[in-house]
Amino acid sequence: MVTKFGLKAFLILLSYSSFPYHTLYQGLANSKKGRKLATPYASAVMSMLPQTKFNPRKPIPHESINDLPVHATTREQLFYPASESRQFTREDAAKAFDPRLLSADKRIPHSDLIDLERDIAAGKSRDARQAGIKARDDKKVEKKEQIEQKRRVWREENLQTVSGQRWDFKFENINVDKAGHDGRSRRGVGWRYGTPYDDRRRGQIKIPTSVE
């Protein structure tokens, strides 16, 4: 059963595409009045959603989308005007929240499974798919080692450790200017304990005033 909040959020998501969501909403409203349902639109919507048919004799496992982690950047309220004449992809949604945020296809823990399915859809042989998997795994391991090496060098240069009887105290030089002109930069000291976002403050303009 679709709640009012779920229906509203779903229609907002549909507004990013060229789908005639206004006609869909009108069809749902007419169903409450006893009128005929707009079945073509319902079929079109259901074709967009992943489905797993229930078979008691041969159950098919289906991954729950609620188990995927939610990035902290995407928890803000965001009104992003998008043209309906072009496709609004996951890459566009990620860049709307943060220019450095990766898309869902790249952020999920098992992105290698997506690459494997794409290789199968491209018609690659089994040996070619295994070679691609090995190459991607080696690249990930090398990148992880480089990041860890940079982190280790930074700690040696910037952290001063003082050993105690029970604990070790670590000191780091700070710069108050890193907090930015408004004091809200995540690079500032104590940012995680600082002022909250302005997205729910009274009097703030929450609708887009221009389209770029």
HELIX and SHEET records of a PDB file:
HELIX    1   1 LYS A    4  LEU A   14  1                                  11    
HELIX    2   2 TYR A   21  LYS A   32  1                                  12    
HELIX    3   3 THR A   39  MET A   48  1                                  10    
HELIX    4   4 ILE A   65  ASP A   67  5                                   3    
HELIX    5   5 ALA A   72  ARG A   75  5                                   4    
HELIX    6   6 ARG A   90  PHE A   97  1                                   8    
HELIX    7   7 ALA A  104  ARG A  107  1                                   4    
HELIX    8   8 SER A  111  ALA A  121  1                                  11    
HELIX    9   9 ARG A  126  ASN A  158  1                                  33    
HELIX   10  10 VAL A  176  ALA A  179  5                                   4    
HELIX   11  11 TRP A  191  TYR A  193  5                                   3    
SHEET    1   A 2 LEU A 159  SER A 163  0                                        
SHEET    2   A 2 ASP A 168  GLU A 172 -1                                        
END                                                                             
